[in-house]
């Protein structure tokens, strides 16, 4: 049996996947679904991933793609959307993008709403 994990992108939480979750559950398409939360909003959720399974499938959005690759977890399938393997190098002006991203990270702690609106 497959375990399917949904991982949201930067600036979201696991509620990002609610529309997909409702559709899947209403149509009884999959039994084992997990919605991971990367805790951008301080929820301190403990994500549980079956690292021993070779039947894991990950569906990722944006930063979730980078997160799962950094964890080096075995999986049989990966579906990703709205992401590039290297966010900085994907930009037209990588040096400017790096400065902008570092500024966003620095300001995020003191003014998260401002940073998210600008993002």
C-alpha positions as CSV (number, residue, x, y, z in Angstrom):
1,X,0.0,0.0,0.0
2,X,1.2,3.5,-0.8
3,X,1.6,6.3,1.7
4,X,1.0,9.7,0.0
5,X,2.4,12.8,1.6
6,X,1.5,16.4,0.6
7,X,4.1,19.1,1.4
8,X,3.2,22.8,1.0
9,X,5.4,25.6,-0.2
10,X,7.0,28.6,1.6
11,X,4.5,30.9,3.3
12,X,1.7,28.3,3.5
13,X,0.7,25.7,6.0
14,X,-0.9,22.2,5.5
15,X,-4.3,23.8,4.9
16,X,-3.0,24.7,1.4
17,X,-4.0,21.1,0.5
18,X,-7.6,21.2,1.8
19,X,-9.3,21.4,-1.7
20,X,-7.3,18.4,-2.8
21,X,-7.9,16.5,0.4
22,X,-11.7,17.0,0.2
23,X,-11.8,15.8,-3.4
24,X,-9.7,12.7,-2.7
25,X,-11.7,11.8,0.4
26,X,-15.1,12.4,-1.2
27,X,-14.2,10.1,-4.1
28,X,-12.4,7.5,-1.9
29,X,-9.4,7.6,-4.2
30,X,-6.7,6.9,-1.6
31,X,-6.8,5.7,2.0
32,X,-3.4,6.7,3.4
33,X,-2.9,10.5,3.1
34,X,-0.6,12.7,5.2
35,X,-0.4,16.5,5.1
36,X,2.9,17.7,6.4
37,X,3.3,21.1,8.0
38,X,6.7,22.9,7.7
39,X,5.7,25.1,10.6
40,X,6.2,28.5,9.0
41,X,3.5,29.9,11.4
42,X,4.9,28.3,14.6
43,X,2.5,25.4,14.8
44,X,5.3,23.0,15.9
45,X,3.7,20.1,14.2
46,X,5.8,16.9,14.3
47,X,5.7,15.4,10.9
48,X,5.8,11.6,10.8
49,X,7.2,10.0,7.6
50,X,7.6,6.2,7.3
51,X,11.3,6.2,6.3
52,X,11.3,2.4,6.1
53,X,8.7,2.3,3.4
54,X,9.8,2.1,-0.3
55,X,6.2,2.9,-1.2
56,X,6.1,6.6,-0.3
57,X,4.8,9.1,-2.8
58,X,5.3,12.9,-2.2
59,X,3.3,15.6,-3.8
60,X,5.1,18.9,-3.3
61,X,4.5,22.6,-3.9
62,X,7.3,25.2,-4.2
63,X,9.6,25.0,-1.2
64,X,8.2,21.6,-0.3
65,X,10.2,20.1,-3.2
66,X,13.4,21.4,-1.7
67,X,12.5,20.3,1.8
68,X,11.9,16.7,0.7
69,X,15.1,16.5,-1.3
70,X,17.1,17.8,1.7
71,X,15.6,15.1,3.9
72,X,16.9,12.3,1.6
73,X,13.9,10.1,2.1
74,X,13.3,7.1,-0.2
75,X,10.2,7.3,-2.3
76,X,8.7,5.6,-5.3
77,X,7.2,8.7,-6.7
78,X,7.5,12.5,-6.6
79,X,5.0,15.0,-8.1
80,X,6.1,18.6,-7.9
81,X,4.6,21.8,-9.1
82,X,5.7,25.5,-9.0
83,X,9.3,24.9,-8.1
84,X,12.7,24.8,-9.6
85,X,15.6,22.7,-8.3
86,X,17.5,25.9,-7.6
87,X,15.3,28.9,-6.9
88,X,18.2,31.4,-7.0
89,X,19.8,30.1,-10.2
90,X,16.4,29.9,-11.9
91,X,16.0,33.7,-11.7
92,X,17.1,36.1,-14.5
93,X,19.4,38.0,-12.1
94,X,20.6,35.4,-9.5
95,X,22.8,37.9,-7.5
96,X,19.8,40.3,-7.1
97,X,17.5,37.4,-6.2
98,X,19.9,36.2,-3.5
99,X,20.1,39.7,-1.9
100,X,16.2,40.0,-2.1
101,X,15.7,36.6,-0.6
102,X,18.2,37.2,2.3
103,X,16.4,40.5,3.0
104,X,13.0,38.7,3.1
105,X,14.4,36.1,5.5
106,X,15.9,38.8,7.7
107,X,12.6,40.8,7.8
108,X,10.3,37.8,8.2
109,X,10.9,37.4,11.9
110,X,9.9,40.9,12.8
111,X,7.3,41.6,10.0
112,X,5.9,38.3,8.6
113,X,2.7,39.8,7.2
114,X,4.6,42.5,5.4
115,X,7.0,40.0,3.9
116,X,4.2,37.6,2.8
117,X,2.2,40.4,1.2
118,X,5.3,41.6,-0.8
119,X,6.1,38.0,-1.8
